[in-house]
Amino acid sequence: MRRLLQVVTTWEWLLLLMLLPLLFFSTAAWALCFLLIPVFWSIRKFATGRFFPATPYNVVLLFLGVSLFLSLFAVFDLSLSVPKIGGLFFGIALYFAAVVHCSQSKNGVWHILAVVLAAGTTMAIVALPFARWTAPVRFLNRAGSFLPQRFSTLPGTADGIINLNELAGVLTWIVPLLGAVTIGYWRQLWHSKLIAGKLACLLLLGAFIFTFLVLLATGSRGGIASVLIALLLMLAINFIWGRWLLAAGVIGVIALFIIFGQDQMLASPADAAEQLGFQARVEIWSRGLEALKEFPLTGVSMNGFRVLVGSFYPLTLIPPLTDIGHAHNHLLQAGLDLGIPGMIAYLAIWILSAGLLWDALRKERSLPANFRPLLSGLAGSLAAAWLFGIVDAIALGARPGFIWWLLLALLAAVYSIVYRPAAQTATGSEDVLSPLVESGQRIV
């Protein structure tokens, strides 16, 4: 019986991912999610002796969980907030399940990586018929004509279509990681004796080119600029001359802002349709700060700002009926969803991630296993996501957010392997990812 429970615990992350199609398209399915996740945690307790594995993020996630609980007192519309509350709850559960899988399976890291890359690429494919493409790629709208009429809209999205800016935000998580993995592991995979190695090379290269082209097609200047800077960052991590390129790239972006102005640089075609230029974003930020000042402890409830802003914090630069979706800044949106304590916890996740990457990249060179491409890709993806979040946001609890949580799980898992002697990370041991809290505290 105990062995069966251990198998369930090892593959809990995959069982959770199997729920995703239901959660994407049905609000009622979140009730099942709220019931199943505590059951999985109880099974893990019986199988491993603990509800949660010890990771560098545990203390921060505890504060995030407390902030989520406090935000419940501000909920004014369950139908509006439950999907986001469930999404955050699901993301935290998926993070811990993925970390456990990496600790109990020899190839766990590569399983999670494969799912992340496949999920991101799949979202880019699904977007082709379900997004409203603008010039100069308006011809992509013909992709929707190949679908039956009853499948012409995508359930679980606003107005049945995929927002191009949100798609660009998802691709900031995927494109840098795909690029680093494709280039970093190309020689190793291509010279493998198995035909699967060469096939993996071709799939990775095709996925990288495709997702990068889709990112360009979104026209999201914030997303494109974030990914380009992230690619330069990855070069700077691995080559001294890359640091000069990174510096030149940052200076070039600043110069473009000065020459063309913020509105011209930040407004994508999707923004233009909703009149969401830089000045409009500044107004949204000011209204968000007003709301946060009035509800500092709880926020205005998850997903509540998009409704309250029109009634209590009216905008003058944006048409009254425009659904702004979020605060167009990930830190501010976290504060509006979870209050200032939640915003601090969310910011701490990013700071801790930067510390883990810095420490792991320094330590990695002394190990025989080559994790540097993966670490470089994680650094690039998280950097691109942070930069994108300055002027836009994929809110905590959003449906695509599970990819972000898997990136954090990958980072925690790889860091534990790099931080410990290779002999201790061979396989099978329940304790491979055991208490890294001390190192996490050291970095903080």
C-alpha positions, 0 to 999 in steps of 0.5 A, a space after each residue: 500500500 505504501 508503495 502505491 502511495 509513493 507512486 501516486 506522490 511521484 506522479 502527482 504533478 502529471 495527475 494535476 496537469 491532467 485536470 488542466 483541460 477541465 480547469 481551462 474550460 469549466 469554472 465548476 471544475 475548480 470545486 474538484 480541484 479544491 477537493 483533490 489537492 488536499 487528498 494528494 497532500 494527505 497521500 504525500 504525508 503517508 508516503 513520505 512523512 511530510 505534507 510538503 518537500 523542503 525547498 528554498 521557496 517554502 517560507 515565501 510560499 507560506 506568506 503567499 498562502 496566508 495572503 491568499 487567505 486574507 484576500 478571501 475577506 475582500 471577495 465580493 463576487 465568487 464567480 469572478 474570484 474563484 478561478 483566480 483563487 483556484 489557479 493560485 492554489 493549483 499553481 502552488 500545489 503543482 510546484 510542490 508536486 513537480 519538486 517531489 517528482 524531480 527528487 524521486 525520479 532520475 530523469 524528473 528534471 527532464 520530464 518537467 522541462 519537456 512538459 514546459 516546452 511542449 505546453 508553451 509550444 502548444 499554446 502558440 499553436 492553439 493561438 493561431 485560429 483563436 487570436 485576432 491577428 493584426 497587420 502585417 500578419 492579418 492573413 493568420 486569421 484565415 486559420 480560424 476558417 478551417 475550424 467547424 462553426 461550433 469551435 470558432 471560439 475558445 472557452 475560458 477566454 474573454 470573448 472566446 479569443 486569445 489576447 495577443 499581449 497575454 500570448 506574448 507574456 506566455 511566450 516570454 517564459 518559453 522562447 528563451 528557455 527553448 533557445 538555450 536548451 536547443 543550442 546548449 544540448 544540440 551537440 549532445 543530442 545530435 551525436 547520440 547513438 539513438 535516433 531519438 536524439 536527432 529527432 529531439 534536436 529537430 523538434 527543439 529547433 522547430 519549436 524555437 523558430 515557431 514560437 519566436 515567429 509567433 511572438 513577433 506576430 503578436 506585435 507586443 513590443 514589450 514582449 519582443 523587447 523583453 525576450 531580446 534582452 533575455 537572449 542577450 542576458 543568456 549570452 552574457 552569462 556564458 561569454 564575456 563578449 556577451 556582456 558587451 552585447 547586453 550593455 549595448 542592447 540595454 542602451 539601444 532600448 533606452 535610446 529608442 524610448 527617448 527617440 520614439 517616446 513611450 507610447 510609440 514603443 510600448 503600444 502594440 496593435 492589440 493595445 491600440 484597439 483598446 487605447 492602452 498606450 503608455 499614458 493610459 497605463 500610467 493612469 491605470 497604475 495611479 488608480 491601482 495605487 489608490 485602490 491598494 491604499 484603501 485595501 492594503 491588507 487584503 487587496 480588492 480580491 483576486 480579479 476584482 480590480 478589473 470590475 471595481 476600477 470602472 465604478 470606484 476609480 474611473 479612468 479618463 483616457 480609456 473608454 468606459 466599457 473597456 475591460 482592462 483585465 489587470 493593472 498592467 504591472 505584475 507587482 501592482 496586480 499582485 498587491 491588488 489581488 493579495 494586498 501588500 503582504 502578498 505583493 511582498 511575498 510575490 516580490 520575494 519569489 523573484 528576488 530568491 529566484 535571482 539569488 538561486 540562479 546566481 548561486 547555481 551558475 557559479 557552482 555548476 562549473 564544478 560538476 560533471 553534469 551539464 546544467 548550464 544551458 538549462 540554468 541559462 534558459 531559466 535565467 533568460 525566461 524569468 528575466 524576460 517575464 520580469 521585464 514584460 511584467 513591468 508594463 503588462 502582466 499575467 496575473 497570479 492564478 491566470 490559466 497559463 500561470 502553471 508554466 511559471 510555477 513549473 519554471 520555479 520547480 525546475 529552478 529549485 530542483 536544478 539548484 538542489 542538484 548543483 548545490 549538493 555533490 553529484 553522488 547524492 543526486 544519482 536517483 531514487 532518494 527521497 531526500 535529494 531535495 531535502 532541506 534547502 531552507 537554510 541555503 534559501 535563507 542565506 541567499 535572502 
